[in-house]
């Protein structure tokens, strides 16, 4: 198989870029919600995931009269590269 070139770069960080989340279905009676994003590997602690969490961003209606919401994050989340993990 092919060798991953990042495996020879200890301390390499991955950057996860999140521009937006669209068409999120609201969970209640049409009230707008704040949302945040994070990035983590399966098995990492909740504390680690929380430490990478973005600030909360307000949602806006996807369309007039819709229960769905859009959120524009434009966030970059950095996490250490782990060659033992898959995405």
C-alpha positions, 0 to 999 in steps of 0.5 A, spaced: 500 500 500 501 507 499 505 510 505 502 516 508 507 522 507 504 525 514 506 519 518 513 522 517 512 528 520 511 528 528 507 534 531 503 535 524 496 538 525 490 537 521 486 543 520 478 542 519 475 548 515 467 548 517 464 554 512 457 552 514 451 547 516 445 548 512 438 545 513 438 543 520 431 541 522 429 545 528 427 541 534 422 546 537 416 551 535 420 555 530 425 559 535 432 560 532 438 556 535 445 557 536 450 552 534 457 550 535 462 545 531 468 541 534 473 536 531 475 530 534 477 522 533 473 517 536 475 515 543 477 522 545 475 524 551 469 529 552 474 534 555 478 534 548 472 535 544 470 541 548 477 544 548 476 544 540 469 547 540 468 553 536 464 559 539 456 559 538 454 562 532 446 564 531 442 560 526 438 563 521 432 561 517 433 557 511 427 560 507 421 564 509 416 559 513 421 553 514 423 550 520 430 549 517 436 553 519 442 555 516 449 557 520 455 560 517 461 558 521 467 560 517 471 556 523 478 552 522 479 547 528 486 544 529 487 537 531 494 533 532 494 528 526 494 521 528 496 516 523 492 510 527 486 514 526 481 514 519 476 519 517 
